[in-house]
Structure formats: C-alpha cells, structure tokens
Amino acid sequence: MIDYFALALGHGLLIVALLRLMARDELDEEVLAPEPTTAPVAEPDEPRRYRSGNRVRR
C-alpha cells in the first residue's frame, strides 16, 4: 500500500525547495566568467624513457 502522506510530504518539500531557489536574487545577476589564461605548453625535446619498474603489466 502506498503511503500518501509520505508521497505528499516528499513532493511538497521538493516544491518548497524549488520555489525558494527560484526566488533568490542571485539568479537575476549575469556575471561573466573571467577569460581563461593558459600558458603555452613546451613540447619535450626527447621522448620519455621509462624504467622497467614503471611499466604497466597486463
């Protein structure tokens, strides 16, 4: 048997949370994200050399 009180309480709390989120003033502000600043990555001169202990064994 379905407990209607538990269903109503759960859905009611979800509706209250949704209404509280929608009423926040922070949602009305449009703040632009800062431009990403990335430094160029230098390419290695030599290929990587692995020691025998660092290899993945399958």
PyMOL Python script that loads the backbone (N, CA, C, O; Angstrom):
from pymol import cmd

cmd.read_pdbstr("""\
ATOM      1  N   MET A   1       0.836  -1.172   0.000  1.00  0.00           N
ATOM      2  CA  MET A   1       0.000   0.000   0.000  1.00  0.00           C
ATOM      3  C   MET A   1       0.887   1.244   0.000  1.00  0.00           C
ATOM      4  O   MET A   1       1.900   1.292   0.698  1.00  0.00           O
ATOM      5  N   ILE A   2       0.509   2.222  -0.767  1.00  0.00           N
ATOM      6  CA  ILE A   2       1.282   3.450  -0.895  1.00  0.00           C
ATOM      7  C   ILE A   2       0.914   4.384   0.250  1.00  0.00           C
ATOM      8  O   ILE A   2      -0.261   4.595   0.551  1.00  0.00           O
ATOM      9  N   ASP A   3       1.939   4.933   0.876  1.00  0.00           N
ATOM     10  CA  ASP A   3       1.704   5.885   1.950  1.00  0.00           C
ATOM     11  C   ASP A   3       1.592   7.275   1.325  1.00  0.00           C
ATOM     12  O   ASP A   3       2.593   7.901   0.976  1.00  0.00           O
ATOM     13  N   TYR A   4       0.349   7.740   1.194  1.00  0.00           N
ATOM     14  CA  TYR A   4       0.100   9.008   0.520  1.00  0.00           C
ATOM     15  C   TYR A   4       0.693  10.195   1.272  1.00  0.00           C
ATOM     16  O   TYR A   4       1.097  11.180   0.655  1.00  0.00           O
ATOM     17  N   PHE A   5       0.749  10.109   2.590  1.00  0.00           N
ATOM     18  CA  PHE A   5       1.339  11.194   3.363  1.00  0.00           C
ATOM     19  C   PHE A   5       2.821  11.329   3.035  1.00  0.00           C
ATOM     20  O   PHE A   5       3.311  12.445   2.868  1.00  0.00           O
ATOM     21  N   ALA A   6       3.543  10.216   2.939  1.00  0.00           N
ATOM     22  CA  ALA A   6       4.969  10.258   2.627  1.00  0.00           C
ATOM     23  C   ALA A   6       5.196  10.806   1.218  1.00  0.00           C
ATOM     24  O   ALA A   6       6.127  11.582   0.999  1.00  0.00           O
ATOM     25  N   LEU A   7       4.363  10.416   0.276  1.00  0.00           N
ATOM     26  CA  LEU A   7       4.481  10.946  -1.083  1.00  0.00           C
ATOM     27  C   LEU A   7       4.202  12.443  -1.118  1.00  0.00           C
ATOM     28  O   LEU A   7       4.930  13.196  -1.765  1.00  0.00           O
ATOM     29  N   ALA A   8       3.151  12.877  -0.427  1.00  0.00           N
ATOM     30  CA  ALA A   8       2.808  14.304  -0.407  1.00  0.00           C
ATOM     31  C   ALA A   8       3.884  15.107   0.299  1.00  0.00           C
ATOM     32  O   ALA A   8       4.227  16.201  -0.150  1.00  0.00           O
ATOM     33  N   LEU A   9       4.425  14.591   1.393  1.00  0.00           N
ATOM     34  CA  LEU A   9       5.469  15.300   2.122  1.00  0.00           C
ATOM     35  C   LEU A   9       6.734  15.439   1.269  1.00  0.00           C
ATOM     36  O   LEU A   9       7.322  16.518   1.206  1.00  0.00           O
ATOM     37  N   GLY A  10       7.148  14.366   0.623  1.00  0.00           N
ATOM     38  CA  GLY A  10       8.344  14.412  -0.227  1.00  0.00           C
ATOM     39  C   GLY A  10       8.190  15.382  -1.376  1.00  0.00           C
ATOM     40  O   GLY A  10       9.077  16.198  -1.624  1.00  0.00           O
ATOM     41  N   HIS A  11       7.083  15.304  -2.075  1.00  0.00           N
ATOM     42  CA  HIS A  11       6.852  16.206  -3.203  1.00  0.00           C
ATOM     43  C   HIS A  11       6.640  17.646  -2.733  1.00  0.00           C
ATOM     44  O   HIS A  11       7.070  18.590  -3.396  1.00  0.00           O
ATOM     45  N   GLY A  12       5.985  17.806  -1.606  1.00  0.00           N
ATOM     46  CA  GLY A  12       5.786  19.147  -1.067  1.00  0.00           C
ATOM     47  C   GLY A  12       7.114  19.813  -0.710  1.00  0.00           C
ATOM     48  O   GLY A  12       7.310  20.997  -0.982  1.00  0.00           O
ATOM     49  N   LEU A  13       8.019  19.056  -0.106  1.00  0.00           N
ATOM     50  CA  LEU A  13       9.331  19.615   0.233  1.00  0.00           C
ATOM     51  C   LEU A  13      10.132  19.948  -1.023  1.00  0.00           C
ATOM     52  O   LEU A  13      10.857  20.943  -1.044  1.00  0.00           O
ATOM     53  N   LEU A  14      10.014  19.138  -2.059  1.00  0.00           N
ATOM     54  CA  LEU A  14      10.687  19.447  -3.321  1.00  0.00           C
ATOM     55  C   LEU A  14      10.141  20.735  -3.934  1.00  0.00           C
ATOM     56  O   LEU A  14      10.904  21.539  -4.470  1.00  0.00           O
ATOM     57  N   ILE A  15       8.835  20.932  -3.859  1.00  0.00           N
ATOM     58  CA  ILE A  15       8.224  22.155  -4.399  1.00  0.00           C
ATOM     59  C   ILE A  15       8.664  23.369  -3.601  1.00  0.00           C
ATOM     60  O   ILE A  15       8.944  24.421  -4.177  1.00  0.00           O
ATOM     61  N   VAL A  16       8.730  23.235  -2.268  1.00  0.00           N
ATOM     62  CA  VAL A  16       9.185  24.352  -1.430  1.00  0.00           C
ATOM     63  C   VAL A  16      10.631  24.703  -1.763  1.00  0.00           C
ATOM     64  O   VAL A  16      10.973  25.880  -1.879  1.00  0.00           O
ATOM     65  N   ALA A  17      11.480  23.693  -1.918  1.00  0.00           N
ATOM     66  CA  ALA A  17      12.888  23.952  -2.259  1.00  0.00           C
ATOM     67  C   ALA A  17      12.995  24.627  -3.623  1.00  0.00           C
ATOM     68  O   ALA A  17      13.799  25.544  -3.788  1.00  0.00           O
ATOM     69  N   LEU A  18      12.214  24.201  -4.588  1.00  0.00           N
ATOM     70  CA  LEU A  18      12.236  24.802  -5.920  1.00  0.00           C
ATOM     71  C   LEU A  18      11.788  26.260  -5.873  1.00  0.00           C
ATOM     72  O   LEU A  18      12.395  27.120  -6.510  1.00  0.00           O
ATOM     73  N   LEU A  19      10.729  26.534  -5.121  1.00  0.00           N
ATOM     74  CA  LEU A  19      10.244  27.909  -5.010  1.00  0.00           C
ATOM     75  C   LEU A  19      11.262  28.808  -4.318  1.00  0.00           C
ATOM     76  O   LEU A  19      11.435  29.964  -4.705  1.00  0.00           O
ATOM     77  N   ARG A  20      11.936  28.284  -3.296  1.00  0.00           N
ATOM     78  CA  ARG A  20      12.950  29.086  -2.608  1.00  0.00           C
ATOM     79  C   ARG A  20      14.142  29.363  -3.516  1.00  0.00           C
ATOM     80  O   ARG A  20      14.723  30.447  -3.466  1.00  0.00           O
ATOM     81  N   LEU A  21      14.508  28.387  -4.345  1.00  0.00           N
ATOM     82  CA  LEU A  21      15.618  28.607  -5.286  1.00  0.00           C
ATOM     83  C   LEU A  21      15.242  29.628  -6.352  1.00  0.00           C
ATOM     84  O   LEU A  21      16.061  30.468  -6.723  1.00  0.00           O
ATOM     85  N   MET A  22      14.031  29.563  -6.836  1.00  0.00           N
ATOM     86  CA  MET A  22      13.601  30.481  -7.887  1.00  0.00           C
ATOM     87  C   MET A  22      13.443  31.911  -7.377  1.00  0.00           C
ATOM     88  O   MET A  22      13.519  32.852  -8.167  1.00  0.00           O
ATOM     89  N   ALA A  23      13.227  32.095  -6.083  1.00  0.00           N
ATOM     90  CA  ALA A  23      13.023  33.423  -5.517  1.00  0.00           C
ATOM     91  C   ALA A  23      14.336  34.122  -5.158  1.00  0.00           C
ATOM     92  O   ALA A  23      14.314  35.276  -4.728  1.00  0.00           O
ATOM     93  N   ARG A  24      15.466  33.459  -5.322  1.00  0.00           N
ATOM     94  CA  ARG A  24      16.746  34.066  -4.933  1.00  0.00           C
ATOM     95  C   ARG A  24      17.124  35.180  -5.896  1.00  0.00           C
ATOM     96  O   ARG A  24      16.895  35.084  -7.102  1.00  0.00           O
ATOM     97  N   ASP A  25      17.708  36.244  -5.342  1.00  0.00           N
ATOM     98  CA  ASP A  25      18.144  37.382  -6.154  1.00  0.00           C
ATOM     99  C   ASP A  25      19.380  37.055  -6.989  1.00  0.00           C
ATOM    100  O   ASP A  25      19.630  37.698  -8.009  1.00  0.00           O
ATOM    101  N   GLU A  26      20.145  36.065  -6.564  1.00  0.00           N
ATOM    102  CA  GLU A  26      21.369  35.709  -7.287  1.00  0.00           C
ATOM    103  C   GLU A  26      21.073  35.208  -8.699  1.00  0.00           C
ATOM    104  O   GLU A  26      21.943  35.269  -9.568  1.00  0.00           O
ATOM    105  N   LEU A  27      19.877  34.723  -8.935  1.00  0.00           N
ATOM    106  CA  LEU A  27      19.539  34.212 -10.260  1.00  0.00           C
ATOM    107  C   LEU A  27      19.339  35.328 -11.270  1.00  0.00           C
ATOM    108  O   LEU A  27      19.401  35.092 -12.477  1.00  0.00           O
ATOM    109  N   ASP A  28      19.098  36.552 -10.784  1.00  0.00           N
ATOM    110  CA  ASP A  28      18.870  37.679 -11.679  1.00  0.00           C
ATOM    111  C   ASP A  28      20.165  38.331 -12.160  1.00  0.00           C
ATOM    112  O   ASP A  28      20.135  39.124 -13.102  1.00  0.00           O
ATOM    113  N   GLU A  29      21.293  38.017 -11.539  1.00  0.00           N
ATOM    114  CA  GLU A  29      22.566  38.626 -11.916  1.00  0.00           C
ATOM    115  C   GLU A  29      23.233  37.814 -13.021  1.00  0.00           C
ATOM    116  O   GLU A  29      23.268  36.584 -12.981  1.00  0.00           O
ATOM    117  N   GLU A  30      23.760  38.532 -14.002  1.00  0.00           N
ATOM    118  CA  GLU A  30      24.508  37.869 -15.057  1.00  0.00           C
ATOM    119  C   GLU A  30      25.971  38.274 -14.912  1.00  0.00           C
ATOM    120  O   GLU A  30      26.354  39.388 -15.267  1.00  0.00           O
ATOM    121  N   VAL A  31      26.765  37.379 -14.399  1.00  0.00           N
ATOM    122  CA  VAL A  31      28.179  37.636 -14.180  1.00  0.00           C
ATOM    123  C   VAL A  31      28.962  36.820 -15.196  1.00  0.00           C
ATOM    124  O   VAL A  31      28.797  35.604 -15.294  1.00  0.00           O
ATOM    125  N   LEU A  32      29.812  37.496 -15.947  1.00  0.00           N
ATOM    126  CA  LEU A  32      30.621  36.799 -16.937  1.00  0.00           C
ATOM    127  C   LEU A  32      31.822  36.152 -16.268  1.00  0.00           C
ATOM    128  O   LEU A  32      32.421  36.715 -15.352  1.00  0.00           O
ATOM    129  N   ALA A  33      32.154  34.990 -16.730  1.00  0.00           N
ATOM    130  CA  ALA A  33      33.327  34.300 -16.209  1.00  0.00           C
ATOM    131  C   ALA A  33      34.584  34.976 -16.753  1.00  0.00           C
ATOM    132  O   ALA A  33      34.578  35.473 -17.880  1.00  0.00           O
ATOM    133  N   PRO A  34      35.658  35.001 -15.970  1.00  0.00           N
ATOM    134  CA  PRO A  34      36.888  35.611 -16.472  1.00  0.00           C
ATOM    135  C   PRO A  34      37.474  34.794 -17.622  1.00  0.00           C
ATOM    136  O   PRO A  34      37.285  33.581 -17.706  1.00  0.00           O
ATOM    137  N   GLU A  35      38.182  35.485 -18.495  1.00  0.00           N
ATOM    138  CA  GLU A  35      38.816  34.801 -19.627  1.00  0.00           C
ATOM    139  C   GLU A  35      39.889  33.848 -19.116  1.00  0.00           C
ATOM    140  O   GLU A  35      40.669  34.216 -18.238  1.00  0.00           O
ATOM    141  N   PRO A  36      39.940  32.640 -19.648  1.00  0.00           N
ATOM    142  CA  PRO A  36      40.971  31.707 -19.192  1.00  0.00           C
ATOM    143  C   PRO A  36      42.356  32.157 -19.665  1.00  0.00           C
ATOM    144  O   PRO A  36      42.544  32.550 -20.816  1.00  0.00           O
ATOM    145  N   THR A  37      43.284  32.090 -18.772  1.00  0.00           N
ATOM    146  CA  THR A  37      44.669  32.432 -19.122  1.00  0.00           C
ATOM    147  C   THR A  37      45.489  31.161 -19.020  1.00  0.00           C
ATOM    148  O   THR A  37      45.710  30.628 -17.933  1.00  0.00           O
ATOM    149  N   THR A  38      45.933  30.689 -20.163  1.00  0.00           N
ATOM    150  CA  THR A  38      46.738  29.477 -20.179  1.00  0.00           C
ATOM    151  C   THR A  38      48.083  29.788 -20.797  1.00  0.00           C
ATOM    152  O   THR A  38      48.174  30.465 -21.821  1.00  0.00           O
ATOM    153  N   ALA A  39      49.110  29.291 -20.170  1.00  0.00           N
ATOM    154  CA  ALA A  39      50.451  29.457 -20.703  1.00  0.00           C
ATOM    155  C   ALA A  39      50.690  28.358 -21.734  1.00  0.00           C
ATOM    156  O   ALA A  39      50.206  27.240 -21.561  1.00  0.00           O
ATOM    157  N   PRO A  40      51.426  28.655 -22.799  1.00  0.00           N
ATOM    158  CA  PRO A  40      51.712  27.614 -23.783  1.00  0.00           C
ATOM    159  C   PRO A  40      52.566  26.507 -23.163  1.00  0.00           C
ATOM    160  O   PRO A  40      53.483  26.759 -22.382  1.00  0.00           O
ATOM    161  N   VAL A  41      52.233  25.291 -23.536  1.00  0.00           N
ATOM    162  CA  VAL A  41      52.952  24.136 -23.007  1.00  0.00           C
ATOM    163  C   VAL A  41      54.124  23.837 -23.922  1.00  0.00           C
ATOM    164  O   VAL A  41      53.963  23.705 -25.135  1.00  0.00           O
ATOM    165  N   ALA A  42      55.304  23.731 -23.329  1.00  0.00           N
ATOM    166  CA  ALA A  42      56.505  23.433 -24.116  1.00  0.00           C
ATOM    167  C   ALA A  42      56.534  21.950 -24.458  1.00  0.00           C
ATOM    168  O   ALA A  42      56.245  21.104 -23.611  1.00  0.00           O
ATOM    169  N   GLU A  43      56.877  21.646 -25.675  1.00  0.00           N
ATOM    170  CA  GLU A  43      56.992  20.259 -26.113  1.00  0.00           C
ATOM    171  C   GLU A  43      58.324  19.685 -25.623  1.00  0.00           C
ATOM    172  O   GLU A  43      59.337  20.383 -25.648  1.00  0.00           O
ATOM    173  N   PRO A  44      58.338  18.444 -25.185  1.00  0.00           N
ATOM    174  CA  PRO A  44      59.607  17.853 -24.741  1.00  0.00           C
ATOM    175  C   PRO A  44      60.529  17.608 -25.935  1.00  0.00           C
ATOM    176  O   PRO A  44      60.078  17.285 -27.034  1.00  0.00           O
ATOM    177  N   ASP A  45      61.825  17.768 -25.692  1.00  0.00           N
ATOM    178  CA  ASP A  45      62.805  17.556 -26.753  1.00  0.00           C
ATOM    179  C   ASP A  45      63.005  16.075 -27.036  1.00  0.00           C
ATOM    180  O   ASP A  45      63.184  15.680 -28.188  1.00  0.00           O
ATOM    181  N   GLU A  46      62.976  15.265 -26.006  1.00  0.00           N
ATOM    182  CA  GLU A  46      63.206  13.830 -26.155  1.00  0.00           C
ATOM    183  C   GLU A  46      61.961  13.062 -25.735  1.00  0.00           C
ATOM    184  O   GLU A  46      61.183  13.534 -24.906  1.00  0.00           O
ATOM    185  N   PRO A  47      61.774  11.886 -26.304  1.00  0.00           N
ATOM    186  CA  PRO A  47      60.659  11.067 -25.832  1.00  0.00           C
ATOM    187  C   PRO A  47      60.929  10.595 -24.402  1.00  0.00           C
ATOM    188  O   PRO A  47      62.083  10.473 -23.991  1.00  0.00           O
ATOM    189  N   ARG A  48      59.886  10.336 -23.667  1.00  0.00           N
ATOM    190  CA  ARG A  48      60.047   9.875 -22.294  1.00  0.00           C
ATOM    191  C   ARG A  48      60.635   8.482 -22.268  1.00  0.00           C
ATOM    192  O   ARG A  48      60.296   7.625 -23.084  1.00  0.00           O
ATOM    193  N   ARG A  49      61.503   8.281 -21.333  1.00  0.00           N
ATOM    194  CA  ARG A  49      62.078   6.950 -21.137  1.00  0.00           C
ATOM    195  C   ARG A  49      61.622   6.436 -19.791  1.00  0.00           C
ATOM    196  O   ARG A  49      61.722   7.118 -18.771  1.00  0.00           O
ATOM    197  N   TYR A  50      61.123   5.224 -19.814  1.00  0.00           N
ATOM    198  CA  TYR A  50      60.601   4.629 -18.589  1.00  0.00           C
ATOM    199  C   TYR A  50      61.578   3.594 -18.060  1.00  0.00           C
ATOM    200  O   TYR A  50      62.237   2.872 -18.810  1.00  0.00           O
ATOM    201  N   ARG A  51      61.642   3.554 -16.761  1.00  0.00           N
ATOM    202  CA  ARG A  51      62.417   2.479 -16.154  1.00  0.00           C
ATOM    203  C   ARG A  51      61.546   1.232 -16.147  1.00  0.00           C
ATOM    204  O   ARG A  51      60.325   1.319 -16.271  1.00  0.00           O
ATOM    205  N   SER A  52      62.164   0.097 -16.006  1.00  0.00           N
ATOM    206  CA  SER A  52      61.415  -1.156 -16.088  1.00  0.00           C
ATOM    207  C   SER A  52      60.375  -1.264 -14.971  1.00  0.00           C
ATOM    208  O   SER A  52      59.375  -1.961 -15.149  1.00  0.00           O
ATOM    209  N   GLY A  53      60.570  -0.608 -13.840  1.00  0.00           N
ATOM    210  CA  GLY A  53      59.621  -0.709 -12.740  1.00  0.00           C
ATOM    211  C   GLY A  53      58.373   0.120 -12.956  1.00  0.00           C
ATOM    212  O   GLY A  53      57.387  -0.080 -12.247  1.00  0.00           O
ATOM    213  N   ASN A  54      58.372   1.063 -13.925  1.00  0.00           N
ATOM    214  CA  ASN A  54      57.234   1.946 -14.130  1.00  0.00           C
ATOM    215  C   ASN A  54      56.294   1.468 -15.229  1.00  0.00           C
ATOM    216  O   ASN A  54      55.281   2.121 -15.479  1.00  0.00           O
ATOM    217  N   ARG A  55      56.580   0.389 -15.874  1.00  0.00           N
ATOM    218  CA  ARG A  55      55.724  -0.090 -16.961  1.00  0.00           C
ATOM    219  C   ARG A  55      54.480  -0.768 -16.421  1.00  0.00           C
ATOM    220  O   ARG A  55      54.496  -1.384 -15.355  1.00  0.00           O
ATOM    221  N   VAL A  56      53.431  -0.645 -17.161  1.00  0.00           N
ATOM    222  CA  VAL A  56      52.179  -1.284 -16.784  1.00  0.00           C
ATOM    223  C   VAL A  56      52.197  -2.697 -17.322  1.00  0.00           C
ATOM    224  O   VAL A  56      52.443  -2.923 -18.507  1.00  0.00           O
ATOM    225  N   ARG A  57      51.938  -3.629 -16.454  1.00  0.00           N
ATOM    226  CA  ARG A  57      51.930  -5.043 -16.881  1.00  0.00           C
ATOM    227  C   ARG A  57      50.500  -5.488 -17.037  1.00  0.00           C
ATOM    228  O   ARG A  57      49.654  -5.219 -16.183  1.00  0.00           O
ATOM    229  N   ARG A  58      50.237  -6.162 -18.119  1.00  0.00           N
ATOM    230  CA  ARG A  58      48.866  -6.664 -18.363  1.00  0.00           C
ATOM    231  C   ARG A  58      48.839  -8.153 -18.374  1.00  0.00           C
ATOM    232  O   ARG A  58      47.780  -8.750 -18.563  1.00  0.00           O
TER     233      ARG A  58
END
""", "prot")
cmd.dss("prot")
cmd.show_as("cartoon", "prot")
cmd.util.cbc("prot")
cmd.orient("prot")
